[in-house]
Amino acid sequence: MALAPPAESNAVMTNDNLYASDKSAPQDRSTGGPLDLTEVSAVSQYLDFGSIRIAARDGLQIRLEIDEATNSVVAVSLEISGSTLQLQAFAAPRSEGVWHEVRANMQNAILAQGGETQERVGSLGPELLAKIPLLDEKGIAAGFKLARFIGVDGPKWFLRGVVGGAALQDPKAAGDVDALFRSVVVVRGDDPLPPKEQLKLTVPGGTVAPPRVI
């Protein structure tokens, strides 16, 4: 996989730093993001997608991904300067993270499909690069898709991002996407939820690109 080096990091991943703590997050997460709703003073400037809030910025396109079977929003996809970032938030325990487990499960699933994976440490912590097999409408192999999976454990939530496009090759674009990811605000809510259950996404009152049905 010919992918760009992680932005702002030349760290080598070892078992010691990979599982240094139960939660996986930048040390300055509570100030540098991604933030919890309780850590933000002015939320009126954000587009409200329910469990995810995003600050508007020039050149940013936002698209909702809809599950056709349930007619529910399953992901928020952002596009900026040729890079894409798909966002989903999930419930997590207060004192424990889920990214280490989720990342391992994703890696096993991609390998089982005949894909390739590589773990490394980026500016957000441990992440996963993947070469994912694609199938055509007849189920015949039709090449591969490259993707970078990033994740951060927050207070009682976990935020996952799937990166594509220019940010996979261009270190500057990768840094811009990381900054976009860190600008997200997560709204956990007070409802009791099992770990790794996706937090609800909704359609905001603002204007976004047309939904994409999956």
C-alpha positions as CSV (number, residue, x, y, z in Angstrom):
1,M,0.0,0.0,0.0
2,A,1.6,3.2,-1.1
3,L,0.2,5.6,1.4
4,A,1.5,8.8,2.9
5,P,3.3,8.9,6.2
6,P,1.1,9.8,9.2
7,A,0.8,13.6,9.6
8,E,3.1,15.1,12.2
9,S,4.4,11.7,13.5
10,N,7.3,9.4,12.8
11,A,6.4,7.1,15.6
12,V,7.0,3.3,15.3
13,M,4.2,1.2,16.7
14,T,5.0,-1.3,19.4
15,N,2.9,-3.3,21.8
16,D,4.0,-1.0,24.6
17,N,2.8,2.3,23.0
18,L,-0.2,0.7,21.2
19,Y,-1.9,-0.4,24.4
20,A,-0.4,2.1,26.8
21,S,-3.9,2.9,28.2
22,D,-7.4,1.6,27.9
23,K,-8.5,4.8,26.1
24,S,-6.9,5.8,22.8
25,A,-6.8,9.6,22.3
26,P,-4.4,12.5,21.9
27,Q,-3.2,13.9,25.3
28,D,-4.8,17.2,24.5
29,R,-8.2,15.8,23.4
30,S,-10.2,17.7,26.0
31,T,-8.9,21.0,24.5
32,G,-7.8,20.1,21.0
33,G,-10.7,17.8,20.1
34,P,-12.6,15.9,19.1
35,L,-14.6,17.5,21.9
36,D,-17.6,16.4,24.1
37,L,-20.6,18.7,24.1
38,T,-19.8,19.6,27.7
39,E,-16.4,20.9,26.6
40,V,-17.7,23.5,24.1
41,S,-19.0,26.9,25.1
42,A,-20.6,28.1,21.9
43,V,-22.4,25.3,20.1
44,S,-24.7,27.6,18.0
45,Q,-22.0,27.8,15.3
46,Y,-22.1,24.1,14.6
47,L,-24.3,22.1,12.2
48,D,-26.3,19.7,14.4
49,F,-26.5,16.1,13.2
50,G,-27.7,14.7,16.5
51,S,-24.7,12.8,18.0
52,I,-22.2,14.7,15.8
53,R,-21.9,18.5,15.4
54,I,-19.6,20.0,12.7
55,A,-18.4,23.6,12.4
56,A,-19.0,25.0,8.9
57,R,-16.0,26.1,6.9
58,D,-15.2,27.3,3.4
59,G,-15.1,24.5,0.8
60,L,-16.6,21.9,3.1
61,Q,-19.2,19.7,1.6
62,I,-21.4,17.5,3.9
63,R,-23.4,14.5,2.8
64,L,-25.6,12.1,4.8
65,E,-25.5,8.4,4.2
66,I,-28.9,6.8,4.5
67,D,-29.7,3.1,5.2
68,E,-32.4,2.4,2.6
69,A,-33.9,-0.4,4.6
70,T,-34.5,1.7,7.7
71,N,-34.4,5.2,6.2
72,S,-32.1,6.2,9.0
73,V,-28.9,8.3,8.8
74,V,-25.9,6.0,9.4
75,A,-23.0,8.3,8.7
76,V,-22.0,11.8,8.0
77,S,-19.5,12.2,5.1
78,L,-17.4,15.3,4.7
79,E,-15.4,16.3,1.6
80,I,-12.8,19.1,1.4
81,S,-10.0,19.7,-1.1
82,G,-10.2,16.3,-2.7
83,S,-10.2,14.4,0.6
84,T,-13.1,12.6,2.2
85,L,-13.9,11.8,5.9
86,Q,-16.8,9.6,7.0
87,L,-17.9,10.0,10.6
88,Q,-19.7,7.8,13.1
89,A,-20.0,8.0,16.9
90,F,-20.6,5.2,19.3
91,A,-21.3,4.7,23.0
92,A,-18.5,3.6,25.2
93,P,-17.8,2.9,28.9
94,R,-16.9,5.9,31.0
95,S,-13.4,4.6,32.1
96,E,-12.6,2.3,29.2
97,G,-12.1,2.8,25.4
98,V,-13.2,0.6,22.5
99,W,-10.9,1.7,19.7
100,H,-8.2,-1.0,20.3
101,E,-10.9,-3.7,20.1
102,V,-12.8,-2.1,17.2
103,R,-9.6,-1.7,15.2
104,A,-8.6,-5.3,15.7
105,N,-12.0,-6.5,14.6
106,M,-11.9,-4.4,11.5
107,Q,-8.4,-5.7,10.7
108,N,-9.6,-9.3,11.0
109,A,-12.6,-8.7,8.8
110,I,-10.6,-7.0,6.0
111,L,-8.0,-9.7,6.0
112,A,-10.8,-12.4,5.9
113,Q,-12.1,-10.6,2.7
114,G,-8.6,-11.0,1.1
115,G,-7.6,-7.4,1.8
116,E,-4.4,-6.0,3.3
117,T,-3.9,-3.9,6.5
118,Q,-1.1,-2.0,8.2
119,E,-1.2,-0.5,11.7
120,R,0.7,2.6,12.6
121,V,0.6,5.6,15.0
122,G,-0.5,8.9,13.6
123,S,-1.2,12.3,15.0
124,L,-4.4,10.9,16.6
125,G,-2.9,7.7,18.0
126,P,-3.1,4.2,16.6
127,E,-4.7,3.9,13.2
128,L,-5.3,1.3,10.5
129,L,-4.5,1.5,6.8
130,A,-6.4,-0.9,4.6
131,K,-6.5,-2.1,1.0
132,I,-10.1,-3.4,0.8
133,P,-11.3,-5.7,-2.1
134,L,-14.2,-4.4,-4.2
135,L,-16.8,-6.6,-6.0
136,D,-18.9,-5.7,-9.0
137,E,-22.7,-6.3,-9.2
138,K,-22.0,-9.9,-10.1
139,G,-19.8,-10.5,-7.1
140,I,-16.6,-10.6,-9.2
141,A,-13.4,-9.0,-7.9
142,A,-13.1,-5.4,-9.3
143,G,-10.0,-4.0,-7.7
144,F,-9.3,-2.5,-4.4
145,K,-10.2,0.6,-2.4
146,L,-7.6,2.3,-0.1
147,A,-8.8,3.7,3.2
148,R,-7.4,5.0,6.5
149,F,-9.3,4.3,9.7
150,I,-8.8,6.7,12.6
151,G,-10.5,6.7,16.0
152,V,-10.5,8.5,19.3
153,D,-12.0,7.4,22.6
154,G,-13.8,10.2,24.5
155,P,-15.9,10.4,27.7
156,K,-18.5,7.7,27.3
157,W,-18.2,7.8,23.5
158,F,-15.9,6.7,20.6
159,L,-15.6,8.6,17.3
160,R,-14.5,6.8,14.2
161,G,-13.4,8.3,10.9
162,V,-12.7,6.7,7.5
163,V,-10.4,8.8,5.3
164,G,-10.1,8.6,1.6
165,G,-9.0,10.7,-1.4
166,A,-6.1,13.1,-1.5
167,A,-5.3,12.7,2.3
168,L,-4.1,9.1,1.6
169,Q,-1.2,10.4,-0.4
170,D,-0.6,14.0,0.5
171,P,0.8,14.7,4.0
172,K,-0.6,18.2,4.1
173,A,-4.1,17.0,3.1
174,A,-3.8,14.3,5.8
175,G,-3.0,16.9,8.3
176,D,-6.0,19.0,7.2
177,V,-8.3,16.0,7.6
178,D,-6.9,15.2,11.0
179,A,-7.7,18.9,12.0
180,L,-11.2,18.5,10.6
181,F,-11.7,15.3,12.6
182,R,-10.5,17.1,15.8
183,S,-13.0,19.9,15.2
184,V,-16.0,17.6,15.6
185,V,-18.2,17.8,18.7
186,V,-19.8,14.6,20.0
187,V,-23.1,14.6,21.8
188,R,-23.4,11.4,23.9
189,G,-26.7,12.1,25.5
190,D,-27.9,10.6,28.8
191,D,-29.6,7.4,27.5
192,P,-28.0,4.2,28.8
193,L,-26.6,2.4,25.8
194,P,-24.4,-0.7,25.4
195,P,-20.8,-0.2,24.4
196,K,-20.2,0.2,20.7
197,E,-23.9,1.0,19.9
198,Q,-24.0,3.7,17.3
199,L,-25.2,7.1,18.6
200,K,-28.2,8.4,16.7
201,L,-27.7,10.8,13.7
202,T,-30.3,13.2,12.5
203,V,-30.9,15.6,9.6
204,P,-30.1,19.2,10.6
205,G,-32.2,22.2,9.9
206,G,-29.3,23.7,7.8
207,T,-28.5,23.0,4.2
208,V,-26.4,20.0,3.3
209,A,-25.7,18.0,0.2
210,P,-28.3,15.4,-0.9
211,P,-28.3,12.2,1.1
212,R,-26.5,9.2,-0.3
213,V,-28.4,5.9,-0.1
214,I,-26.4,2.9,0.8
